[in-house]
Amino acid sequence: MKLRDGLLALILYALLGPASAALDLNQLMADLARHPGGRATFTERKYLAVLDKPVVSSGEMRFSPPAHMEKRTLSPHPEVLVLDKDVVTLERDKRRLTLRLDSQPEALAFVDSLRALLAGDRSALERSYALQLVGDTQKWVLHLLPSDQRISALVLRITVSGQGNQVRSIEYLQADGDRIVLDLLPIAGS
């Protein structure tokens, strides 16, 4: 009887693995804050109500805390989007457009929340969102539900998933029903 019980326990342990401790929001934010930034490849899928199939793009992103982000789209068409503090620059087809976000308060609130997430700034996130975290350090999911009317006019929900101190996926459910899923794969050594 004891041998069978021990064998059953061993099989269950092999199948389920060791239990991981639940992750708390303070720990996740501290882990994200310690991340030095870096580079990742991305695949972005935009699900738009007017299209039958998602629009797919891919390229490379870079984040330098606290306020510099670059998104270099390589496919299907080259494009560079740079966010430096409160200035957005978009380059496409040899044209350049620059926009100051202080003239777009809704967009600034949204961008600030993304930077706050990547920098692990819980207090900044909680000014605009209710936060719900599930999972452990190996796999976590953070739901951001807008409490700021400026953001809720644009986004119904943001779902972020990751491992350890790295964000691996961000899904935006927009107020108009469209959805964007951004999958990230960190580039080693960055």
C-alpha positions as CSV (number, residue, x, y, z in Angstrom):
1,M,0.0,0.0,0.0
2,K,2.8,2.5,0.9
3,L,4.7,1.7,-2.2
4,R,1.7,2.3,-4.4
5,D,0.9,5.6,-2.6
6,G,4.6,6.7,-3.0
7,L,4.5,5.8,-6.7
8,L,1.3,7.8,-7.1
9,A,2.8,10.8,-5.4
10,L,5.9,10.6,-7.6
11,I,3.8,10.4,-10.8
12,L,1.6,13.4,-9.7
13,Y,4.8,15.4,-8.9
14,A,6.2,14.5,-12.3
15,L,3.0,15.5,-14.1
16,L,2.2,18.6,-12.2
17,G,5.7,19.8,-11.2
18,P,6.5,21.7,-8.1
19,A,4.0,24.3,-7.1
20,S,5.0,27.8,-7.8
21,A,4.2,30.5,-5.3
22,A,1.5,33.0,-6.2
23,L,2.8,36.3,-7.4
24,D,1.7,39.5,-5.7
25,L,1.3,42.8,-7.5
26,N,4.1,44.5,-5.5
27,Q,6.5,41.8,-6.4
28,L,5.6,42.0,-10.1
29,M,6.0,45.7,-10.2
30,A,9.3,45.5,-8.3
31,D,10.5,42.8,-10.8
32,L,9.4,45.0,-13.8
33,A,11.1,48.1,-12.3
34,R,14.4,46.2,-12.0
35,H,14.3,45.2,-15.7
36,P,16.9,47.4,-17.5
37,G,14.9,47.7,-20.7
38,G,16.2,46.1,-23.9
39,R,15.2,44.8,-27.3
40,A,12.6,42.3,-28.4
41,T,11.2,41.1,-31.7
42,F,7.5,41.5,-32.1
43,T,4.6,40.2,-34.0
44,E,1.5,42.4,-34.0
45,R,-2.0,41.2,-35.0
46,K,-4.7,43.8,-35.5
47,Y,-8.2,42.4,-35.6
48,L,-10.4,45.1,-37.2
49,A,-14.1,44.8,-37.6
50,V,-13.9,45.9,-41.2
51,L,-11.6,43.1,-42.2
52,D,-12.0,39.3,-42.4
53,K,-8.4,38.6,-41.4
54,P,-6.1,40.3,-39.0
55,V,-3.4,42.7,-40.2
56,V,-0.1,41.2,-39.2
57,S,3.2,43.1,-38.9
58,S,6.5,42.2,-37.3
59,G,9.8,43.8,-36.4
60,E,11.8,44.9,-33.4
61,M,11.1,47.0,-30.3
62,R,13.4,48.7,-27.9
63,F,12.6,50.2,-24.5
64,S,15.0,52.4,-22.5
65,P,13.4,53.3,-19.1
66,P,11.8,55.5,-18.2
67,A,10.5,57.2,-21.4
68,H,12.1,56.0,-24.6
69,M,10.5,53.4,-26.9
70,E,11.1,52.5,-30.5
71,K,9.1,50.2,-32.7
72,R,10.7,49.3,-36.0
73,T,8.3,47.5,-38.3
74,L,10.1,45.4,-40.9
75,S,7.1,43.6,-42.5
76,P,4.9,44.1,-44.3
77,H,6.1,47.6,-44.8
78,P,9.1,49.4,-43.1
79,E,8.1,51.9,-40.5
80,V,9.7,53.5,-37.5
81,L,7.7,54.8,-34.5
82,V,9.8,56.5,-31.8
83,L,8.4,57.7,-28.5
84,D,10.8,60.0,-26.7
85,K,9.2,61.5,-23.6
86,D,6.2,63.3,-24.9
87,V,7.1,63.4,-28.6
88,V,6.1,60.7,-31.1
89,T,7.8,60.5,-34.5
90,L,6.6,58.3,-37.3
91,E,8.7,57.6,-40.3
92,R,7.2,55.8,-43.3
93,D,7.9,56.0,-47.1
94,K,10.6,58.7,-46.6
95,R,8.1,60.9,-44.8
96,R,8.3,62.0,-41.2
97,L,5.5,63.1,-38.9
98,T,6.2,64.5,-35.4
99,L,3.5,64.9,-32.8
100,R,3.7,66.3,-29.3
101,L,1.5,64.2,-27.0
102,D,0.7,67.2,-24.7
103,S,-1.7,68.3,-27.5
104,Q,-3.4,64.8,-27.3
105,P,-4.3,64.2,-23.6
106,E,-6.1,60.9,-24.3
107,A,-3.1,59.5,-26.2
108,L,-0.7,60.8,-23.6
109,A,-2.6,59.1,-20.8
110,F,-2.6,55.8,-22.7
111,V,1.2,56.1,-23.6
112,D,2.0,57.0,-20.0
113,S,0.3,53.9,-18.7
114,L,2.3,51.7,-21.1
115,R,5.5,53.3,-19.9
116,A,4.4,52.9,-16.3
117,L,3.8,49.2,-16.9
118,L,7.2,48.6,-18.5
119,A,8.9,50.6,-15.7
120,G,7.0,48.8,-12.9
121,D,5.4,52.0,-11.6
122,R,2.3,50.7,-9.8
123,S,1.2,54.1,-8.4
124,A,1.1,55.6,-11.9
125,L,-0.8,52.6,-13.3
126,E,-3.4,52.8,-10.4
127,R,-4.1,56.4,-11.3
128,S,-5.7,55.2,-14.5
129,Y,-6.5,51.5,-14.1
130,A,-7.9,48.9,-11.7
131,L,-5.3,46.1,-11.7
132,Q,-6.0,42.4,-11.4
133,L,-3.1,39.9,-11.3
134,V,-3.2,36.1,-11.6
135,G,-0.4,33.6,-11.9
136,D,3.1,33.1,-10.6
137,T,6.6,34.2,-11.5
138,Q,6.8,31.6,-14.3
139,K,3.6,32.8,-16.0
140,W,1.5,35.8,-15.0
141,V,-1.4,37.8,-16.4
142,L,-2.1,41.4,-15.5
143,H,-5.5,42.9,-16.4
144,L,-5.7,46.6,-16.6
145,L,-9.2,48.0,-16.5
146,P,-9.4,51.7,-17.2
147,S,-10.8,53.9,-14.4
148,D,-9.7,57.1,-16.2
149,Q,-12.4,58.3,-18.6
150,R,-9.9,59.6,-21.1
151,I,-8.4,56.1,-21.5
152,S,-11.8,54.2,-21.4
153,A,-12.8,56.3,-24.4
154,L,-10.0,54.5,-26.3
155,V,-9.5,51.1,-24.5
156,L,-11.9,48.8,-22.7
157,R,-9.1,46.5,-21.3
158,I,-5.4,45.8,-21.6
159,T,-4.2,42.3,-20.8
160,V,-0.5,41.8,-20.3
161,S,1.2,38.5,-19.8
162,G,4.7,37.6,-19.0
163,Q,7.4,35.5,-17.3
164,G,9.5,36.8,-14.5
165,N,10.3,40.4,-15.2
166,Q,9.6,40.3,-18.9
167,V,6.4,41.2,-20.7
168,R,5.7,38.7,-23.4
169,S,2.3,39.8,-24.7
170,I,0.0,42.8,-24.6
171,E,-3.5,42.7,-25.8
172,Y,-5.6,45.8,-26.2
173,L,-9.4,45.6,-26.5
174,Q,-10.4,48.9,-27.9
175,A,-13.6,50.8,-27.1
176,D,-14.7,50.4,-30.8
177,G,-14.4,46.6,-30.5
178,D,-11.2,46.2,-32.5
179,R,-8.4,44.3,-30.8
180,I,-4.6,44.4,-31.0
181,V,-2.3,41.6,-29.8
182,L,1.4,42.3,-29.6
183,D,3.6,39.3,-28.9
184,L,7.2,40.0,-27.7
185,L,10.3,37.7,-27.7
186,P,13.3,39.2,-25.9
187,I,16.5,39.3,-27.9
188,A,19.3,37.6,-25.9
189,G,22.0,39.9,-24.5
190,S,19.9,43.1,-24.7
